Amino acid sequence: MAFSLSQNLIQLSLPISQVYKAQLTPDSPPILLKYRFQKNYRHPTLDANLTRSRIAGEARALLKCLRSSVNVPGIRMVDAAEGVLGIEWIEGQSVRKLLPGGAEDDGPDNVESPDVEDLDPLTEYGVSVDEVMNLIGNEIAKMHCVDVIHGDLTTSNMMLRHPKSFVPFNPNVTTELVLIDFGLSYQSTLTEDKAVDLYVLERAFSSTHPDSEPMFAKVLTAYAETIGKDWIAVKNRLDDVRLRGRKRSMVG
């Protein structure tokens, strides 16, 4: 496994995996390297089997999405035995940081100077909030059409490609939305699982972005247009999931 480690990007607060920026060769473009390290609290055989299964499962989900024209990072390398997955490095920004309220908890490194603090960060990407909602709904519907369930849909797990790194087929398109982090993904034909996927995203919107109801409504409108005749069943199940969620909140 030959690659050069150029930068440690993220070390998750939970001891699950580490993410790095790396290069397979000195002259190759950067990739994002996800490493699921050994868990000493598990039996070695169980740990190896789980690591191999999860890396392989994430790679299979990405491949299925790629073959179905869902915008996800390309796969650059897989070493399931070592717990390593290398995927395309996306030049851009997470949707969470680009939408209203999303960057408020990012700490001092993201504090903007007073003369630009009121600028809409989406201006740099040439899209409006409504257009981003349409992109979100469309990509999730395309993913669900091939029976891939993300398992952790949040605006942090979506990115917009920066216009400078994006080569569109349509010159009027300035960016595209990419779904990322399929570590909890799985395949399912169940309407229930697709509804829960949407409910998880709805909860993420409400907890991260102020006044998110109109935004999420536009996500569902775009989702419905793309998924077509299956929308009624998903909508009815989503209503059921919401009701169960409210009951759990009331009970505590």
Backbone bond lengths (Angstrom), bond angles and torsions (degrees), N, CA, C in turn:
res aa  C-N    CA-C-N  psi(-1)  N-CA   C-N-CA  omega(-1)  CA-C   N-CA-C  phi
1 M - - - 1.462 - - 1.525 108.36 -
2 A 1.353 115.65 95.69 1.458 119.89 -173.56 1.516 110.48 -102.90
3 F 1.307 116.83 113.43 1.454 121.50 173.82 1.516 107.90 -156.36
4 S 1.325 115.55 157.57 1.458 119.71 177.08 1.511 108.47 -108.01
5 L 1.316 116.48 132.76 1.458 122.61 -177.74 1.523 107.82 -89.71
6 S 1.343 116.28 113.25 1.455 118.40 -174.34 1.521 113.58 -97.79
7 Q 1.324 116.84 -25.61 1.472 117.19 -177.25 1.521 109.79 -163.25
8 N 1.341 116.87 131.43 1.446 121.00 171.89 1.518 107.42 -82.09
9 L 1.343 117.22 111.72 1.452 119.89 -174.80 1.514 112.74 -84.78
10 I 1.312 115.17 -55.12 1.451 119.45 -171.78 1.516 109.12 -139.00
11 Q 1.314 117.10 135.47 1.444 120.95 165.79 1.517 106.64 -118.78
12 L 1.329 115.79 112.20 1.451 120.08 -174.29 1.515 110.78 -62.47
13 S 1.339 115.36 150.05 1.454 119.69 -179.54 1.525 111.45 -66.78
14 L 1.339 116.55 -28.70 1.452 120.25 174.97 1.522 109.00 -94.63
15 P 1.340 118.59 140.58 1.462 120.57 -175.64 1.524 112.35 -76.82
16 I 1.329 115.84 69.77 1.459 121.07 -178.43 1.521 110.80 -109.89
17 S 1.324 115.89 -51.90 1.461 120.03 -178.35 1.516 109.57 -157.32
18 Q 1.322 114.87 166.67 1.458 121.99 173.81 1.520 108.05 -124.58
19 V 1.331 115.57 149.24 1.456 121.60 -177.94 1.517 109.05 -122.33
20 Y 1.326 115.66 132.86 1.458 121.38 -177.17 1.524 110.96 -130.49
21 K 1.321 114.84 155.78 1.455 121.47 165.87 1.520 106.70 -95.65
22 A 1.337 117.15 127.62 1.457 120.54 -173.03 1.515 110.41 -145.16
23 Q 1.332 115.58 172.20 1.465 123.09 174.71 1.515 108.65 -131.54
24 L 1.332 116.11 136.89 1.464 119.78 177.88 1.526 111.05 -72.11
25 T 1.325 115.91 -35.46 1.463 122.21 174.01 1.518 107.26 -137.62
26 P 1.343 117.98 160.94 1.474 119.50 -178.12 1.520 114.04 -57.29
27 D 1.343 117.95 -28.26 1.459 120.88 -175.90 1.518 113.21 -100.05
28 S 1.316 117.77 -0.56 1.463 120.14 -175.55 1.520 110.79 -85.84
29 P 1.336 117.48 157.65 1.472 120.04 176.59 1.514 110.41 -66.40
30 P 1.315 118.00 158.04 1.471 120.79 -178.54 1.521 111.52 -67.97
31 I 1.314 115.03 152.98 1.452 121.62 173.53 1.526 108.29 -128.78
32 L 1.316 115.59 163.74 1.455 120.47 172.15 1.525 107.13 -98.39
33 L 1.325 115.15 123.82 1.459 121.82 -175.28 1.523 108.68 -108.61
34 K 1.322 116.05 118.81 1.460 121.95 179.84 1.525 108.47 -106.73
35 Y 1.329 116.06 121.99 1.466 121.14 -174.99 1.524 109.95 -120.37
36 R 1.314 115.77 115.54 1.475 121.37 173.53 1.522 107.52 -91.53
37 F 1.316 115.93 102.44 1.460 119.38 -174.90 1.525 111.39 -81.00
38 Q 1.319 115.99 166.92 1.459 121.83 -176.35 1.518 111.42 -65.76
39 K 1.328 116.31 136.78 1.465 122.33 177.44 1.531 108.01 -99.82
40 N 1.320 116.67 109.66 1.464 121.00 -175.26 1.521 114.00 -68.61
41 Y 1.344 117.07 -17.78 1.459 119.47 -179.78 1.534 111.96 -80.66
42 R 1.357 116.79 -7.64 1.454 120.24 178.30 1.518 110.93 -100.87
43 H 1.313 114.79 156.29 1.465 119.42 170.75 1.523 107.87 -62.10
44 P 1.330 119.16 134.73 1.472 121.79 -175.08 1.524 113.91 -53.17
45 T 1.322 117.48 -41.20 1.466 119.77 -178.88 1.521 110.90 -67.80
46 L 1.335 116.55 -43.50 1.460 120.73 177.92 1.519 110.89 -62.94
47 D 1.325 116.31 -43.49 1.464 120.83 -179.58 1.527 111.02 -61.95
48 A 1.321 116.87 -44.30 1.466 120.78 -179.90 1.523 110.99 -63.16
49 N 1.333 116.19 -42.05 1.468 119.95 -179.65 1.524 111.43 -66.30
50 L 1.331 116.97 -42.05 1.466 120.41 179.43 1.524 111.50 -65.80
51 T 1.326 115.90 -43.77 1.471 119.94 179.55 1.522 110.85 -61.28
52 R 1.329 115.63 -47.25 1.473 120.15 -179.97 1.524 110.53 -61.06
53 S 1.336 116.61 -42.33 1.457 120.80 -178.48 1.525 111.96 -65.76
54 R 1.327 116.77 -41.44 1.471 119.91 -176.15 1.521 112.11 -72.83
55 I 1.323 117.05 -39.35 1.464 119.44 176.97 1.521 110.33 -65.79
56 A 1.323 116.37 -44.48 1.469 120.13 179.42 1.524 110.89 -64.51
57 G 1.340 117.21 -39.51 1.459 120.70 179.20 1.516 112.28 -64.82
58 E 1.326 117.04 -41.15 1.462 120.48 177.86 1.524 110.83 -64.61
59 A 1.332 116.52 -42.26 1.468 120.67 178.59 1.530 111.12 -63.59
60 R 1.330 117.33 -41.26 1.473 120.37 179.11 1.525 111.25 -63.63
61 A 1.341 116.76 -41.29 1.465 120.10 178.99 1.524 111.06 -62.85
62 L 1.331 116.44 -43.48 1.467 120.48 178.49 1.524 110.87 -62.74
63 L 1.322 116.69 -43.92 1.465 120.24 -179.61 1.525 111.34 -62.56
64 K 1.321 116.39 -42.55 1.465 119.58 179.80 1.521 110.35 -63.04
65 C 1.329 116.70 -40.52 1.461 120.40 177.33 1.528 111.52 -65.09
66 L 1.321 116.58 -44.60 1.458 120.65 -179.37 1.522 111.42 -60.51
67 R 1.328 116.44 -41.32 1.470 120.70 -179.50 1.514 111.96 -69.38
68 S 1.321 117.11 -18.10 1.471 121.55 -178.79 1.522 112.22 -107.89
69 S 1.328 116.45 16.04 1.473 123.27 175.78 1.521 113.78 65.09
70 V 1.334 116.76 26.53 1.459 120.42 170.20 1.528 107.15 -82.79
71 N 1.318 117.53 135.15 1.463 120.89 -177.53 1.527 110.50 -76.86
72 V 1.323 115.29 101.20 1.463 122.83 176.12 1.526 106.92 -136.34
73 P 1.336 118.16 163.51 1.471 119.40 178.53 1.530 111.01 -64.11
74 G 1.330 116.03 143.27 1.454 120.41 174.79 1.523 110.89 -71.68
75 I 1.320 115.88 152.01 1.465 120.93 178.95 1.522 109.09 -88.52
76 R 1.318 116.61 132.21 1.468 121.37 -179.36 1.524 112.22 -110.36
77 M 1.331 118.59 -28.09 1.460 121.17 176.74 1.519 109.44 -166.11
78 V 1.334 116.01 151.15 1.466 122.12 176.42 1.522 108.28 -138.18
79 D 1.311 116.23 127.25 1.467 122.22 171.39 1.525 106.12 -132.29
80 A 1.338 115.42 83.56 1.463 120.64 -174.26 1.522 111.51 -63.35
81 A 1.326 116.91 -35.46 1.468 120.04 -178.36 1.524 111.53 -63.57
82 E 1.339 116.88 -35.09 1.463 121.39 -179.98 1.526 112.47 -93.45
83 G 1.330 116.57 -3.85 1.456 119.70 179.51 1.510 114.14 75.16
84 V 1.334 117.31 34.50 1.460 121.32 -175.46 1.528 110.25 -121.33
85 L 1.335 115.31 131.68 1.457 121.86 174.89 1.520 108.27 -129.64
86 G 1.312 116.98 124.23 1.460 122.10 177.71 1.516 110.03 -108.79
87 I 1.328 116.56 125.05 1.458 120.91 -178.91 1.527 110.36 -128.05
88 E 1.303 114.62 168.66 1.464 122.36 -179.80 1.525 111.20 -56.91
89 W 1.318 115.26 137.10 1.472 121.24 174.15 1.521 108.54 -82.25
90 I 1.329 117.83 120.83 1.461 122.47 -178.56 1.521 109.53 -95.01
91 E 1.318 116.36 117.64 1.465 120.83 174.10 1.525 108.23 -82.96
92 G 1.308 116.10 112.66 1.452 119.25 -178.81 1.516 110.88 166.80
93 Q 1.308 115.74 -152.21 1.460 121.10 -175.55 1.518 109.23 -142.13
94 S 1.335 115.75 149.92 1.463 119.31 177.53 1.520 109.74 -68.79
95 V 1.332 115.28 147.99 1.462 120.08 178.85 1.526 110.19 -61.96
96 R 1.317 116.96 -33.01 1.468 120.35 179.78 1.529 111.24 -55.50
97 K 1.317 116.78 -42.88 1.464 120.03 -176.95 1.519 112.61 -77.36
98 L 1.329 116.80 -17.93 1.458 120.11 -177.15 1.518 113.21 -93.08
99 L 1.334 116.82 -18.82 1.463 120.20 -179.46 1.531 110.84 -91.11
100 P 1.322 117.04 158.27 1.478 120.07 179.68 1.521 112.24 -56.15
101 G 1.345 115.79 131.62 1.455 121.69 176.17 1.500 115.17 86.02
102 G 1.343 117.68 -16.53 1.451 120.57 -172.61 1.508 115.16 -70.83
103 A 1.337 118.02 -27.22 1.463 120.60 -176.27 1.518 112.79 -97.24
104 E 1.339 117.60 5.51 1.462 119.92 -173.09 1.520 113.45 -66.78
105 D 1.352 117.92 -27.59 1.459 121.13 -175.67 1.521 113.36 -101.61
106 D 1.339 116.45 17.22 1.459 119.19 -172.64 1.518 114.17 -87.04
107 G 1.330 118.80 -1.56 1.450 120.24 173.77 1.518 113.18 85.49
108 P 1.334 116.12 -177.65 1.461 121.92 -171.87 1.511 114.31 -66.20
109 D 1.346 118.84 -23.89 1.455 119.62 -178.69 1.514 112.27 -65.19
110 N 1.338 117.19 -20.94 1.441 120.67 -176.72 1.517 112.67 -108.69
111 V 1.331 118.14 12.76 1.452 121.12 178.26 1.524 109.01 -71.54
112 E 1.344 115.86 128.12 1.457 119.93 -177.08 1.518 109.96 -93.74
113 S 1.302 116.56 157.09 1.448 121.38 177.22 1.519 109.21 -70.91
114 P 1.339 117.64 153.43 1.468 120.92 -173.44 1.513 114.17 -58.00
115 D 1.345 118.53 -30.62 1.451 119.61 -174.51 1.524 112.46 -78.15
116 V 1.346 119.11 -10.89 1.459 119.82 179.78 1.520 112.29 -122.96
117 E 1.316 117.46 2.53 1.463 118.71 -171.90 1.521 112.68 -66.38
118 D 1.353 118.08 -22.99 1.449 120.87 -178.48 1.525 112.49 -94.28
119 L 1.324 118.28 1.14 1.452 120.52 179.98 1.520 110.29 -74.40
120 D 1.337 116.28 143.53 1.453 121.73 176.88 1.529 107.89 -77.36
121 P 1.348 118.54 117.44 1.471 119.30 -178.51 1.510 112.92 -63.81
122 L 1.346 118.18 -19.89 1.463 120.26 179.27 1.529 112.15 -71.90
123 T 1.332 116.66 -17.52 1.465 119.95 179.78 1.526 110.69 -57.72
124 E 1.323 116.37 -38.40 1.466 120.95 179.85 1.526 111.84 -63.37
125 Y 1.328 116.17 -25.74 1.463 120.93 -178.04 1.529 112.65 -96.25
126 G 1.323 116.64 -4.38 1.456 120.97 175.52 1.516 114.72 71.10
127 V 1.337 117.27 25.93 1.466 120.86 179.85 1.522 109.62 -133.66
128 S 1.327 114.90 159.67 1.460 121.35 175.97 1.518 109.79 -99.90
129 V 1.332 116.04 170.33 1.468 120.21 176.77 1.524 110.22 -59.85
130 D 1.339 117.03 -43.11 1.463 119.88 179.76 1.521 111.75 -60.51
131 E 1.317 116.90 -40.13 1.472 120.20 179.00 1.518 111.07 -65.93
132 V 1.333 117.42 -37.64 1.469 120.41 177.25 1.525 109.82 -64.47
133 M 1.330 117.73 -40.91 1.470 120.49 178.01 1.524 110.87 -61.21
134 N 1.327 116.16 -40.00 1.465 119.97 177.25 1.525 111.23 -63.19
135 L 1.325 116.32 -41.12 1.467 120.40 178.92 1.533 110.58 -63.57
136 I 1.331 116.24 -41.92 1.468 120.48 -179.53 1.525 110.17 -61.85
137 G 1.328 116.34 -51.75 1.458 120.06 -178.74 1.507 112.72 -60.59
138 N 1.311 116.53 -39.34 1.464 120.98 -179.13 1.526 111.74 -65.85
139 E 1.336 117.44 -45.57 1.468 119.89 -177.81 1.529 112.34 -68.24
140 I 1.336 116.73 -38.83 1.461 119.11 178.70 1.525 110.09 -65.46
141 A 1.324 116.94 -41.56 1.462 120.11 178.94 1.525 111.16 -62.89
142 K 1.331 117.21 -42.43 1.468 120.34 177.62 1.528 110.72 -60.67
143 M 1.325 116.20 -40.11 1.466 121.17 178.39 1.524 110.83 -64.80
144 H 1.335 116.90 -45.58 1.452 120.83 -179.86 1.530 112.13 -67.95
145 C 1.324 117.96 -28.57 1.466 121.22 178.32 1.528 111.74 -62.82
146 V 1.336 116.65 -26.26 1.471 119.74 177.46 1.522 110.75 -103.76
147 D 1.345 115.94 17.56 1.464 123.12 172.19 1.530 113.61 63.50
148 V 1.327 116.86 34.34 1.463 121.65 171.42 1.520 107.87 -101.51
149 I 1.321 116.16 126.12 1.461 122.69 177.52 1.527 107.26 -105.21
150 H 1.317 116.99 124.79 1.457 120.44 -175.64 1.522 111.99 -68.84
151 G 1.323 116.81 -48.14 1.453 121.00 178.07 1.514 115.74 90.54
152 D 1.327 117.85 -14.07 1.472 120.68 -179.06 1.524 109.80 -153.78
153 L 1.333 116.05 54.05 1.458 120.04 -178.25 1.521 110.68 -74.90
154 T 1.313 116.29 113.02 1.461 124.18 172.52 1.515 106.95 -140.19
155 T 1.325 116.68 166.21 1.466 118.80 177.63 1.533 111.53 -71.57
156 S 1.336 117.80 -13.26 1.464 120.51 173.26 1.521 111.30 -74.27
157 N 1.335 117.15 -22.47 1.458 121.65 -178.53 1.518 112.33 -100.93
158 M 1.331 114.69 29.41 1.459 122.70 173.30 1.518 107.33 -136.63
159 M 1.308 117.16 139.94 1.460 121.08 179.13 1.513 110.36 -129.72
160 L 1.326 115.21 149.50 1.460 120.98 168.60 1.523 108.25 -102.84
161 R 1.314 115.81 128.65 1.471 119.12 175.23 1.525 109.52 -67.29
162 H 1.326 115.57 138.21 1.458 119.03 176.97 1.527 109.49 -69.64
163 P 1.336 118.29 137.09 1.467 120.78 -178.25 1.528 114.10 -52.88
164 K 1.336 117.43 -31.18 1.466 119.81 -178.82 1.529 112.27 -70.19
165 S 1.336 117.25 -20.80 1.469 120.25 -178.86 1.519 112.26 -108.29
166 F 1.335 116.94 7.48 1.460 121.60 -174.07 1.518 109.74 -112.89
167 V 1.347 116.02 127.30 1.465 122.00 177.00 1.530 107.76 -111.52
168 P 1.328 118.06 99.40 1.465 120.28 -174.39 1.523 112.37 -84.70
169 F 1.341 115.36 155.08 1.459 120.29 170.81 1.518 110.19 -74.59
170 N 1.340 115.22 -33.79 1.457 121.58 178.75 1.529 108.57 -102.41
171 P 1.327 118.91 119.43 1.472 120.69 -177.75 1.511 114.11 -62.62
172 N 1.335 117.51 -16.89 1.458 120.82 179.34 1.527 112.66 -84.31
173 V 1.333 117.33 -7.45 1.459 121.87 179.81 1.518 108.64 -96.45
174 T 1.328 117.16 127.51 1.465 120.59 -174.44 1.524 113.84 -102.70
175 T 1.330 117.33 -16.04 1.461 119.79 -176.96 1.522 108.78 -156.85
176 E 1.330 116.56 174.20 1.457 121.30 170.72 1.519 108.69 -142.91
177 L 1.315 115.59 154.21 1.455 121.58 179.06 1.523 109.17 -93.50
178 V 1.336 115.89 133.67 1.459 122.04 -178.69 1.520 109.00 -120.06
179 L 1.326 117.08 126.19 1.464 121.96 174.27 1.521 108.83 -82.31
180 I 1.330 117.48 133.35 1.461 121.09 -176.34 1.530 110.63 -128.85
181 D 1.322 115.68 173.17 1.466 125.33 174.42 1.528 112.30 58.14
182 F 1.335 115.11 77.62 1.458 122.32 179.88 1.521 111.81 -97.58
183 G 1.323 116.71 27.87 1.460 120.84 -177.53 1.509 114.46 -64.22
184 L 1.342 118.25 -23.95 1.460 122.12 179.09 1.529 111.90 -108.93
185 S 1.320 117.32 12.78 1.462 120.98 -174.97 1.522 111.54 -76.07
186 Y 1.313 114.53 159.96 1.461 121.51 174.75 1.527 107.87 -158.67
187 Q 1.319 116.76 172.09 1.455 121.55 -179.09 1.523 109.66 -107.22
188 S 1.326 115.67 134.01 1.457 120.47 -177.92 1.524 109.71 -158.20
189 T 1.320 116.35 140.43 1.460 121.61 174.33 1.522 111.90 -94.43
190 L 1.335 117.56 -1.61 1.463 121.41 -173.85 1.524 112.05 -73.97
191 T 1.322 115.36 131.37 1.461 120.93 175.47 1.520 110.97 -60.72
192 E 1.325 116.04 -35.83 1.469 121.26 178.99 1.523 111.28 -56.71
193 D 1.328 117.90 -44.83 1.461 121.36 -177.17 1.529 110.99 -66.77
194 K 1.322 116.97 -36.30 1.463 120.00 178.35 1.529 110.55 -69.50
195 A 1.329 116.09 -37.64 1.463 120.09 177.60 1.525 111.03 -66.18
196 V 1.323 116.60 -41.25 1.473 119.95 178.37 1.523 110.36 -64.23
197 D 1.330 117.50 -38.36 1.460 121.14 176.01 1.525 110.51 -56.07
198 L 1.329 116.31 -46.39 1.467 120.92 179.23 1.526 111.54 -67.14
199 Y 1.324 116.80 -37.18 1.466 120.24 -179.98 1.532 110.97 -65.66
200 V 1.316 116.45 -39.70 1.470 120.43 177.07 1.528 109.61 -59.67
201 L 1.327 117.00 -42.25 1.465 120.29 178.88 1.527 110.86 -67.19
202 E 1.318 117.12 -40.09 1.469 120.15 178.93 1.522 110.77 -60.51
203 R 1.337 117.14 -43.10 1.460 121.11 178.08 1.529 110.74 -65.15
204 A 1.327 116.84 -37.51 1.462 120.18 178.34 1.523 110.54 -64.71
205 F 1.335 117.17 -40.39 1.462 120.92 177.12 1.533 110.25 -60.49
206 S 1.329 116.55 -48.95 1.461 119.87 -174.50 1.521 112.64 -66.38
207 S 1.336 117.19 -29.18 1.465 119.79 -178.24 1.526 112.94 -87.83
208 T 1.329 117.47 -16.84 1.466 120.33 -173.48 1.521 113.05 -111.35
209 H 1.331 117.36 -36.06 1.465 120.99 -171.85 1.532 110.14 -118.71
210 P 1.329 117.60 127.41 1.471 120.77 -179.44 1.525 111.28 -67.38
211 D 1.332 115.43 147.38 1.466 120.97 177.35 1.525 111.61 51.26
212 S 1.326 115.08 50.74 1.461 119.85 -171.34 1.524 114.22 -86.35
213 E 1.333 118.53 -10.78 1.470 119.70 -175.25 1.531 112.83 -58.19
214 P 1.346 120.03 -46.95 1.472 118.87 177.97 1.522 112.53 -62.96
215 M 1.328 116.70 -35.47 1.464 119.32 179.01 1.518 110.81 -64.94
216 F 1.335 116.93 -47.67 1.457 118.93 -177.54 1.527 110.95 -68.22
217 A 1.330 117.74 -30.88 1.469 120.36 176.06 1.530 110.46 -60.64
218 K 1.331 116.53 -37.95 1.468 120.06 178.00 1.532 110.70 -70.03
219 V 1.333 117.25 -33.95 1.464 120.27 174.64 1.522 109.68 -59.23
220 L 1.335 116.35 -46.85 1.467 120.44 -178.27 1.526 111.48 -66.88
221 T 1.332 117.40 -35.53 1.466 120.06 177.91 1.529 110.38 -62.28
222 A 1.333 116.92 -45.48 1.466 120.71 178.49 1.528 110.74 -66.58
223 Y 1.331 116.38 -39.34 1.471 121.18 177.88 1.528 110.11 -59.55
224 A 1.336 116.31 -46.47 1.460 121.32 -178.18 1.528 111.36 -62.22
225 E 1.338 116.79 -41.39 1.463 120.44 -179.52 1.525 111.49 -63.54
226 T 1.332 116.15 -35.23 1.471 119.74 -176.36 1.522 111.77 -82.86
227 I 1.316 117.34 -39.88 1.465 119.42 -175.15 1.526 112.10 -81.32
228 G 1.329 116.94 -17.83 1.458 120.79 171.46 1.519 114.42 70.44
229 K 1.336 115.55 -131.16 1.464 121.77 -171.44 1.524 113.79 -63.31
230 D 1.308 118.36 -20.01 1.468 121.03 179.96 1.529 112.84 -77.72
231 W 1.342 117.05 -7.73 1.459 119.73 -173.58 1.530 112.45 -64.45
232 I 1.331 118.14 -39.67 1.464 120.10 -176.64 1.522 110.56 -58.71
233 A 1.325 116.78 -44.77 1.463 120.16 -179.97 1.524 111.10 -65.05
234 V 1.342 116.93 -42.04 1.469 120.40 179.55 1.530 110.20 -65.90
235 K 1.340 116.78 -41.67 1.468 120.61 -179.56 1.529 110.78 -62.01
236 N 1.331 116.42 -45.66 1.467 119.18 -179.86 1.524 111.32 -62.08
237 R 1.340 116.05 -40.19 1.459 118.81 179.75 1.525 110.94 -71.11
238 L 1.343 117.26 -34.85 1.464 120.44 176.57 1.529 110.37 -62.15
239 D 1.332 117.39 -40.43 1.467 120.45 176.59 1.522 110.70 -60.73
240 D 1.336 116.85 -40.33 1.469 120.58 178.04 1.530 110.86 -64.28
241 V 1.323 116.34 -42.94 1.472 120.76 -179.43 1.525 110.09 -64.10
242 R 1.318 116.95 -41.09 1.471 120.47 177.35 1.520 110.82 -60.51
243 L 1.329 116.34 -43.11 1.460 120.39 -179.66 1.531 111.09 -62.54
244 R 1.318 116.15 -43.16 1.475 119.58 177.66 1.522 110.89 -63.59
245 G 1.332 115.91 -38.80 1.463 120.15 178.60 1.517 112.23 -63.15
246 R 1.337 116.63 -41.22 1.464 120.64 179.09 1.525 111.03 -66.27
247 K 1.328 116.37 -39.12 1.468 119.93 179.25 1.517 110.60 -64.09
248 R 1.344 117.19 -41.40 1.460 120.34 178.33 1.526 110.31 -63.78
249 S 1.333 116.77 -37.39 1.467 119.42 179.71 1.519 111.40 -66.20
250 M 1.338 116.29 -37.22 1.456 120.08 -179.58 1.529 111.54 -69.91
251 V 1.345 115.27 -37.72 1.452 119.62 -179.99 1.522 110.88 -73.35
252 G 1.352 115.45 -33.72 1.467 120.52 -179.52 1.481 110.65 89.34
